[in-house]
Amino acid sequence: MQSLMADEYTVAVRAHYGVDYAIKRWQPTIDVLNKEIPQHYFNLLPVLDLQEISVIAGKGEFDFLLTNPSSYVEVKNLYGARALVTLNRKRGHTSQDRFGSVIFTHVSNKDILNIQDLEDKTLIAVSNKAFGGWRVALLEMLELGFDAQSDVKEIMFTKSKTHREVVSTVYSGGADAGVVRTGWLEQMEADGNLDMRYIRVLNNQYIFDFPFFLSTRLYPEWPFSVLKHVPDKDANLVSDTLLKIRKESVAAKSAVYIGWVKSRDYSSVQNLMIKLKNR
């Protein structure tokens, strides 16, 4: 919604690691908007639960939204959100505006060499609604002729709703295989929390300009979107400001991104959601 004062806007952001972390990560980007667009004031609204985003969108509680691709498409379908720009993340020494999922196991599981070998095995993912942490991999497996929801022994979801818990559970033998978004395995190894020699990636894909382990197709990164009630001139001010943010800025360093790019095409996400409807 537009706030009681006509020059105020609320930016909702998916706070998957908690409110405090979301504020630390994203408030500097909001500060840039406030500095560069002084005729408006932008408030940050961290939202903990993915499903809550669509609920509060329906109540008109925010004007702009930063969330994962499937959450954005849901708000787009229900309330007319429109992507303005796409996040260009810093991953290792690269910039990435696309991501996917990695399906992996521990190398000690010598009987798990491909997706079909997951039959009657245990599989852990971030959460049922996680995009890179589950939904992308679920569709990929379905299109390979493997229905994880009926073919595996058990699907487990993390209590913390984090990729780190997925990796630690598989690494310690608590599950036979796991699903995380791309870049996580490499990041945990760089941080000294994982030895990739003990990880086997299933259905590994090679894409020339994507330097991370990958088991699926790629999808566009998180969009910064606007609700339909916001005037175009204000939406354009926001997108123009975000596109000018540079990697050396406090905003980019705080949220670990290189910058923003013009909005990518989210039709692939829409197609995924159609295919996974009721799953």
N, C-alpha and C positions, 0 to 999 in steps of 0.2 A: 504494500500500500504506500501511497504518498503520506508522509507524516502529517501531524496537525499543522506544522509550519510548511508552507508550500515549497520552500527551498530545501527540504530534507528528503533524503532517500535512504532506504535500508538495503544493505547487501547481505543476503543469506549465504553462508558458506558451510559446506559439509564438514563437520568437525569429527572425523573418524578417529582421531587420537585425543579427543577431549577438548573442552572449551578453552582452557588455558593455552594449550598447544596451538589451537586454531588462532587465537588472538596474537600470540607471539609470531606465528608464521605469516598471517595475512593482514594484521593491522598496518604494517608499513605500506602495503599496497593501497589500502584505504586512505592512508595519510597522503599519498601522492595525489589521489583524486581530490581530496580536500584542498590541497595546495594549488593544484593546477586548474581546478574548477571552483573558484571561491564563491561564486553565486549560488552554490548548492552545498549542503552538508551531508556527508555520507556516514552512516552508522553501520558497524559490523554486527551481524547476527549469526553466531555459530549455532549450527543445528546438529545434534548428536546422532539422530536416527534418520536413515535414508527415507523411510516411509513417512516420517513426520514432515519432510520437505513438501511433498504434494499436499498434505493436509493443511499446512499453514499458508501454502500458495493459494489454496481455495478460500482461505479466510482473509486474503489480501494483506498479509503481514510483512511482505517484502516487495522490493521493486526490481532488484537485480539478484542474480543467482550464480554461484560458482559451485559446481558439483560434478559428480562423475557422469559420463555420457548417457547411460541409461536413465538415470534420475532426471537429467535435463530433458531427454526425449519424452519422458512421462509428463513433465510439467508443460512441455511444448504441446503435446497432444491434448491435455486437459485444459490448459489456461492460456495457450497462445504465446509461450515464451519464444524468444528468438535469439540465437547465438550471435554474439557480436565479435568475439575473438576467441582464439584457441590457445591454451597454455603451451608454451614451449619449454619443457622441463630440462633441467640440468641432470643428466644421468652419466656418472663417471666423468669423462672428459668430452662428452658429446651433448648436443642439444637434440631433444626428441619431442615431436608433436604427435607421435603415434605410440601405441603400446598394445600388448596382447597378454596372453597367459602362458605360463610354463607349467607343464605337468611333469612331475619328477618322482623319483624313488631313490632309496639308498642302494649303493652298489652291492651291498650284501644280499639284496633280494635278487638272486640270480635267475629266478623264474619270471621276472618282470622286465621284459625287453621292449615291449610295445604296448599300445593302448589296449588291445584285446587281452593281454595278459593280466589286466586288472580285474577280470571276472573273478568273483568270489573273494576279492581282496578288500581291505579297508582303505578309504580315501578321505582325506581331510582338506577342507577349503575354508576360506575366511568367513563367509556367511552366505546364506541362500540368496541374498540380494546383491552381494559384491559383484562388481562388473569384471575387472581383471582378476579378482580373487575367486571367481567361480563361473559366472554366466558365460563368459567367452569360451572357457574350456568345455563347459557342458555342451554348447552348440557344436564345437569342433568334434567332440567325441561322437555326438549323434550323427554328424555328417560322415563320419568314418564307419558308421554302422554299429557303434557301441553306445548303448543307453545306460549311462552310469547310474541313473535312478532306479534301474531294475537289475542291472547286471553285476554291480559290485555287492560285496557282503554288507557293507555299511558305509554311509556317507556321514562324516562328522563335520561339525562347524566349530570354529574356535570360540572359546568363552570371551576372549579379549577382542575378537573381531580384528585381528592383526595378522599380517603376512608372517611376521617373525614367529608367532606361535605355530603356524603351519610348518615352517621349516624346522623348528626345534622338535616338533612332535614326530615328524618323519625321521629326522636325524637320530632321535633317541629310540626309534623303533615303536613308538606309540601308534603309528599308522603305516600302512604299506606304501602309500603314495600321497602326494599333495599337489595343490594348485596355488600358485602365487602369480602376481602380475610380473611382467618382464622387468628386469633390472634389480629385483630384490635379491636374488642369489648372489649376483656379482657384488652388490653393495654390502651384504653381510660378510662375504669373504674379504672385501677390502677393509672392513671394520674389525677383522680378526675373529669373527663369530661363526665362521663356516669354512670348511675345507672342501672345495669343489671336487677334489679327487674322489670323494665318497658319495658324490651325487651323479645319478644317471638321468638325463633328460629324455623324455619319451616324445616321439613324433617330432623330433628336432627339425626346425625349418631354417633354411639359409636365405637371408635377404641381404643383398649387397650393402645397402647403406644402413643396416640395423645391426649393431654390434653386440647384441645380447642374446642369450639363450631364449628360444621361442618355440612353442608347440602349436601355435594357432595363427590365424590371419591377424593383421594389425587393424586397429581402430583409432580414430582421432582422440586426442587427449581431452582433458576437461575443458568445457567451454565456459566462458563468462557470458551470461545471457541476460536479457532484459524482458520484463513482462510487458504485455501489449498496451497497458494504460500509460506507460511512460512516453512522453513526447519524443519524436524522432530526433529532434535537435539535441535533447539531453542525452539520449542514447548514443548519438554520434560523438558528443563531447567525451563521453566515457570511453568509447572504443578508440578514439584518436589519442587520448591520454595514455591508455594502456599500451598501445602500439609504440609509444615513444619511450617506454621504460627500457633501460639498458641493463645488461648483465652486471655492471659494476655498482649498480644502485643498492641502497639498503633494502629496498622492497624486493628486488630479485634475489639478493643473498639470503634474506630472511626466509623466503619461501622456496629457496633452492630452484630457481628457474633462470633461464637465459633471457626470456622476454615473452612477448605475445605475438601471434601471427594472425592474419585475417582468418575468419572463421572457416574451418574445414567442413566438408560435407558429412553430415551425420546420418545419411540414409542407410549406411551399413548397420548402424546401431538400431535404427528403426526396424530393419529387416530381422535382426537378431531377436528383438523383442517380440515381433510377430511370431517367429518360429518357436520361441520359448514360452509363448502364452500358456498360462495354466500350469507351468512347471516351476 
